[in-house]
Amino acid sequence: MSVTITDVMTFVSQADEGTLDQLSLAIQQRREVVKAIAAAALKEGDVVEIHGIRPAYLKGMRGRIVTIETVRKTRCARVALDSPYDRSTVRAKRRQVPSDEPLTVDGIPLVCLRKIEA
């Protein structure tokens, strides 16, 4: 017997507050596991999109993972951003010196990166 999304929605619509709290916690835990699995699969050279991070101006930016390292027990990446971004705005925020090299952002947690199929 398989459970359909309709079955789940019906169950949720009839659940009491305690059951909804349990479901909410289970969903949150599952999201963390899914993000961790996706982060573990990332490698240098992958094309990624930044999400779920502050500062907000980084959200939605795309680039390529240059390096991966552990920073204070967190797996992080250096990401070379794609060229279409407003380099002057990002550089001003990150205080980088102008150059012809791709703009890079250090210390992005892998769980804040989504792999983009190139």
CYANA upper distance limits for C-alpha pairs under 8 A (distance plus 0.5 A):
  3 VAL  CA      7 ASP  CA      6.63
  3 VAL  CA      8 VAL  CA      7.71
  4 THR  CA      8 VAL  CA      7.02
  5 ILE  CA      9 MET  CA      6.60
  6 THR  CA     10 THR  CA      6.60
  7 ASP  CA     11 PHE  CA      6.68
  8 VAL  CA     12 VAL  CA      6.65
  9 MET  CA     13 SER  CA      6.59
 10 THR  CA     14 GLN  CA      6.97
 11 PHE  CA     15 ALA  CA      6.63
 12 VAL  CA     20 LEU  CA      7.70
 15 ALA  CA     19 THR  CA      6.33
 15 ALA  CA     20 LEU  CA      6.73
 16 ASP  CA     20 LEU  CA      6.73
 17 GLU  CA     21 ASP  CA      6.69
 18 GLY  CA     22 GLN  CA      6.89
 19 THR  CA     23 LEU  CA      6.69
 20 LEU  CA     24 SER  CA      6.51
 21 ASP  CA     25 LEU  CA      6.74
 22 GLN  CA     26 ALA  CA      6.66
 23 LEU  CA     27 ILE  CA      6.57
 24 SER  CA     28 GLN  CA      6.66
 25 LEU  CA     29 GLN  CA      6.66
 26 ALA  CA     30 ARG  CA      6.61
 27 ILE  CA     31 ARG  CA      6.62
 28 GLN  CA     32 GLU  CA      6.91
 29 GLN  CA     33 VAL  CA      6.90
 30 ARG  CA     34 VAL  CA      6.66
 31 ARG  CA     35 LYS  CA      6.61
 32 GLU  CA     36 ALA  CA      6.60
 33 VAL  CA     37 ILE  CA      6.66
 34 VAL  CA     38 ALA  CA      6.73
 35 LYS  CA     39 ALA  CA      6.52
 35 LYS  CA    111 VAL  CA      6.24
 36 ALA  CA     40 ALA  CA      6.58
 36 ALA  CA    111 VAL  CA      6.78
 37 ILE  CA     41 ALA  CA      7.00
 38 ALA  CA     42 LEU  CA      7.33
 38 ALA  CA    111 VAL  CA      8.02
 38 ALA  CA    114 ARG  CA      8.16
 39 ALA  CA    110 LEU  CA      5.62
 39 ALA  CA    111 VAL  CA      5.70
 39 ALA  CA    113 LEU  CA      7.73
 39 ALA  CA    114 ARG  CA      8.39
 40 ALA  CA    110 LEU  CA      8.32
 42 LEU  CA     46 ASP  CA      7.15
 42 LEU  CA    110 LEU  CA      8.02
 42 LEU  CA    115 LYS  CA      7.71
 43 LYS  CA     65 ILE  CA      7.67
 43 LYS  CA     68 ILE  CA      7.90
 44 GLU  CA     64 ARG  CA      8.24
 44 GLU  CA     65 ILE  CA      5.52
 44 GLU  CA     66 VAL  CA      6.06
 44 GLU  CA     67 THR  CA      6.14
 44 GLU  CA     68 ILE  CA      7.17
 45 GLY  CA     64 ARG  CA      6.18
 45 GLY  CA     65 ILE  CA      5.58
 45 GLY  CA     66 VAL  CA      6.62
 46 ASP  CA     64 ARG  CA      6.05
 46 ASP  CA     65 ILE  CA      6.05
 46 ASP  CA    115 LYS  CA      7.19
 46 ASP  CA    116 ILE  CA      8.23
 47 VAL  CA     62 ARG  CA      7.73
 47 VAL  CA     63 GLY  CA      6.15
 47 VAL  CA     64 ARG  CA      4.89
 47 VAL  CA     65 ILE  CA      7.03
 47 VAL  CA    115 LYS  CA      6.40
 47 VAL  CA    116 ILE  CA      5.92
 47 VAL  CA    117 GLU  CA      7.52
 47 VAL  CA    118 ALA  CA      7.07
 48 VAL  CA     62 ARG  CA      6.10
 48 VAL  CA     63 GLY  CA      6.08
 48 VAL  CA     64 ARG  CA      6.47
 48 VAL  CA     65 ILE  CA      7.67
 48 VAL  CA    113 LEU  CA      6.39
 48 VAL  CA    114 ARG  CA      5.76
 48 VAL  CA    115 LYS  CA      4.89
 48 VAL  CA    116 ILE  CA      5.57
 49 GLU  CA     59 LYS  CA      8.33
 49 GLU  CA     60 GLY  CA      6.32
 49 GLU  CA     61 MET  CA      6.13
 49 GLU  CA     62 ARG  CA      4.83
 49 GLU  CA     63 GLY  CA      7.08
 49 GLU  CA    113 LEU  CA      6.06
 49 GLU  CA    114 ARG  CA      5.71
 49 GLU  CA    115 LYS  CA      7.03
 49 GLU  CA    116 ILE  CA      7.15
 50 ILE  CA     58 LEU  CA      7.01
 50 ILE  CA     59 LYS  CA      5.73
 50 ILE  CA     60 GLY  CA      5.81
 50 ILE  CA     61 MET  CA      6.04
 50 ILE  CA     62 ARG  CA      6.84
 50 ILE  CA    112 CYS  CA      6.33
 50 ILE  CA    113 LEU  CA      5.30
 50 ILE  CA    114 ARG  CA      7.09
 51 HIS  CA     58 LEU  CA      8.08
 51 HIS  CA     59 LYS  CA      5.28
 51 HIS  CA     60 GLY  CA      6.41
 51 HIS  CA    112 CYS  CA      5.72
 51 HIS  CA    113 LEU  CA      6.59
 51 HIS  CA    114 ARG  CA      7.87
 52 GLY  CA     59 LYS  CA      7.32
 52 GLY  CA    112 CYS  CA      6.06
 53 ILE  CA     58 LEU  CA      7.78
 53 ILE  CA     59 LYS  CA      7.03
 53 ILE  CA    112 CYS  CA      6.82
 54 ARG  CA     58 LEU  CA      7.71
 54 ARG  CA     59 LYS  CA      8.27
 55 PRO  CA     59 LYS  CA      8.29
 57 TYR  CA     90 VAL  CA      8.35
 61 MET  CA     81 LEU  CA      7.55
 61 MET  CA     82 ASP  CA      8.31
 61 MET  CA     85 TYR  CA      8.16
 62 ARG  CA     81 LEU  CA      6.27
 62 ARG  CA     82 ASP  CA      6.39
 63 GLY  CA     79 VAL  CA      6.40
 63 GLY  CA     80 ALA  CA      5.75
 63 GLY  CA     81 LEU  CA      4.49
 63 GLY  CA     82 ASP  CA      5.37
 64 ARG  CA     79 VAL  CA      5.95
 64 ARG  CA     80 ALA  CA      5.78
 64 ARG  CA     81 LEU  CA      7.04
 64 ARG  CA     82 ASP  CA      8.12
 65 ILE  CA     77 ALA  CA      6.78
 65 ILE  CA     78 ARG  CA      6.43
 65 ILE  CA     79 VAL  CA      5.06
 65 ILE  CA     80 ALA  CA      6.90
 66 VAL  CA     77 ALA  CA      7.64
 66 VAL  CA     78 ARG  CA      5.96
 66 VAL  CA     79 VAL  CA      6.10
 66 VAL  CA     80 ALA  CA      6.85
 67 THR  CA     77 ALA  CA      6.07
 67 THR  CA     78 ARG  CA      5.78
 67 THR  CA     79 VAL  CA      7.97
 68 ILE  CA     75 ARG  CA      7.41
 68 ILE  CA     76 CYS  CA      6.15
 68 ILE  CA     77 ALA  CA      4.87
 68 ILE  CA     78 ARG  CA      7.01
 69 GLU  CA     75 ARG  CA      6.25
 69 GLU  CA     76 CYS  CA      5.96
 69 GLU  CA     77 ALA  CA      6.81
 70 THR  CA     74 THR  CA      5.82
 70 THR  CA     75 ARG  CA      4.94
 70 THR  CA     76 CYS  CA      6.36
 71 VAL  CA     75 ARG  CA      6.80
 71 VAL  CA     76 CYS  CA      6.95
 71 VAL  CA    107 GLY  CA      7.95
 74 THR  CA    109 PRO  CA      7.18
 75 ARG  CA    109 PRO  CA      6.37
 75 ARG  CA    110 LEU  CA      6.43
 76 CYS  CA    106 ASP  CA      8.36
 76 CYS  CA    107 GLY  CA      5.63
 76 CYS  CA    108 ILE  CA      5.60
 76 CYS  CA    109 PRO  CA      4.66
 76 CYS  CA    110 LEU  CA      5.76
 77 ALA  CA    106 ASP  CA      6.82
 77 ALA  CA    107 GLY  CA      6.07
 77 ALA  CA    108 ILE  CA      5.68
 77 ALA  CA    109 PRO  CA      6.83
 77 ALA  CA    110 LEU  CA      6.86
 78 ARG  CA    104 THR  CA      7.03
 78 ARG  CA    105 VAL  CA      6.09
 78 ARG  CA    106 ASP  CA      4.79
 78 ARG  CA    107 GLY  CA      6.52
 78 ARG  CA    108 ILE  CA      7.06
 79 VAL  CA    104 THR  CA      5.86
 79 VAL  CA    105 VAL  CA      5.79
 79 VAL  CA    106 ASP  CA      7.00
 79 VAL  CA    108 ILE  CA      8.01
 80 ALA  CA    102 PRO  CA      6.29
 80 ALA  CA    103 LEU  CA      6.13
 80 ALA  CA    104 THR  CA      4.70
 80 ALA  CA    105 VAL  CA      7.04
 81 LEU  CA     85 TYR  CA      8.19
 81 LEU  CA    102 PRO  CA      6.90
 81 LEU  CA    103 LEU  CA      6.03
 81 LEU  CA    104 THR  CA      6.32
 81 LEU  CA    105 VAL  CA      7.93
 82 ASP  CA    102 PRO  CA      7.77
 82 ASP  CA    103 LEU  CA      8.30
 83 SER  CA     87 ARG  CA      8.39
 83 SER  CA    102 PRO  CA      7.42
 83 SER  CA    103 LEU  CA      8.27
 85 TYR  CA     90 VAL  CA      8.45
 86 ASP  CA     90 VAL  CA      6.99
 87 ARG  CA     91 ARG  CA      6.22
 87 ARG  CA    103 LEU  CA      7.71
 88 SER  CA     92 ALA  CA      6.46
 89 THR  CA     93 LYS  CA      6.83
 90 VAL  CA     94 ARG  CA      6.56
 91 ARG  CA     95 ARG  CA      5.74
 91 ARG  CA     96 GLN  CA      5.39
 91 ARG  CA     97 VAL  CA      7.66
 91 ARG  CA     98 PRO  CA      8.07
 91 ARG  CA    103 LEU  CA      8.42
 92 ALA  CA     96 GLN  CA      7.32
108 ILE  CA    112 CYS  CA      7.29
108 ILE  CA    113 LEU  CA      8.22
109 PRO  CA    113 LEU  CA      7.73
